Amino acid sequence: MLHRLALSLLGVALLLPWPAHAFCGFYVSSAGADLFNDATMVVLMRDGTRTVLSMQNNYRGPTQDFALVIPVPVILKKDMVKTLPKNVFERIDALSSPRLVEYFEPGQCPAPPPMPSSMPPSMPVADAPVRRDLGVKIEAKFEVGEYEILILSAKEALGLEIWLKENKYKIPANAAPLLAPYIQNNWKFFVAKVNAKKVTFVDGQAVLSPLRFHYDAEKFELPIRLGLANSAGTQDLVVHVISKQRYELANRPNVLVPTNVEVTPAVEGQFGPFYASIIEKTFEKNPEAAITEFAWKGAMPPPQVMVNSGIYGVTCDPCPPPHPVDDPLTRFLGADVMPGVKTDEDVAKYAREATLTRLHLRYGKDTAKDDLVFRITDPIAGGVPDKPRPTAAKDNRFQGRFIMWKPFDPSRCWSGMMGGGIAMPPGPMPTPIGAPAPATPSNMSKPGKLTASLESYLKADVPELGLKAMGGVKKGPQDPKLAPKSK
């Protein structure tokens, strides 16, 4: 069985009641990170110099083969590290994923009642072991959940490599050159093993909790070079940034995913491979770019707020169905350690003002020559009915949105979302972050292939990708009699 050690720190228009001549927009499904091979997902919350990094360890394999080595700019203490419920990542993926939506001919959907919510149980905590020193100092040791964690400093890279191997951490051969730049810059190393006595097993394989830690640093960056040490090839990385501003990369080209793209009803059964093909074309046209798939102010759910005018009392078009993890989600992902945030009211204010940005990257050994550096950028709007093309805006309101037009069907109003709609069941979670994994893990879904040409699913051209529609005459927003109006 092949294993990969990812030595890296990677890791709603509100459904307002339309005028009688307009439409209800229905959430059909989303294109989550599980569509992409070797997909890794991280969430970064940033305010001032405070960064909270959350990462999923969707590892399925022998516990003795798990090792996680992450460069961090400061020494982490036990109260700076915690585990998270797994559905936190499923939820953030659903909130920010590009959407397939249905618009129907004139009709009105009743507003459903708010859904109940509940706080998932908290995770356990405990302490960990040591061995020999080769210029390596153990700055801290503790247990969090099922993880035995060490915070290490090192004087030189070869000594750290030897120390990790002698202490039974399965790292790639010749890791020292990749460790060296971090040691020269006085970074520390977050090192984790698994306590098999605290692990949940499914079909004989360990299922690990996501990890979260926070620190203060002037620079806002994400080390990824170590993650390529044992890379088998191309990897996808999905980075979510939650902050008061929208972020993009300072050291990569930045592009927007095509949006408000009209498609044929045939896409409904093949949205996964369809969207994977769109992303493939986007990367072909923009090598090494970071693709912005979502940037939306107020997309994070505030605690205890689920109202009839939308799942969070904020704007989305359309919203994915509410979920019990919505109430504590913003707190889980870092609001509880942000400056000045203490009460639920503080968290709600933070959530209303925060922009959730989703960036999609694809890289390999030869393309990721440096770590990711983030910078603040201007607000944009797009992927909503009143913005056919992305444009500068006062507040961020951008999403990847793919539109099907169908005859109105009132029976679908109560099929799984606020305001009426259809929600496909979520797919399996993305592949691991920070841990070796089988070459073909059982929890990874490949996108498959389209049964016809990409262009045959399009009802409108996608000029930014040079795609010509072959799927029939355009409908919907181009017809002023049918176009929904935003408020």
Secondary structure, DSSP 8 states (H G I E B T S, - for coil): -------SS----------TTS--EEEEEE--GGGSTTEEEEEEEEETTEEEEEE-----S-GGG--EEEEESS---GGGEEE--THHHHHHHHHHS-EEEEEESS------------------EE-------SSEEEEEEEEETTEEEEEEEES-HHHHHHHHHHTT----TT-HHHHHHHHHTT-EEEEEEE-GGG-EEETTEEE---EEEEEE-SS-EE--GGGGTT--S-EEEEEEEEESSEEEESSS-EEE---SEEB-GGGGGGHHHHHHHHHHHHHHHSTT-EEEEEEEET-S--TT--BTTBSSSS--SS-----TTHHHHHHHTTGGGSTT--SHHHHHHHHHH-EEEEEEEEE-TTT--S-EEEEEE--EEESBTTBSS-EE-SS-EEE-EEEEEE---GGGTTSSSTTS------------SSS---SS-TT-------SS-GGGGBSS-BGGGTB---S----GGGSTTT-----
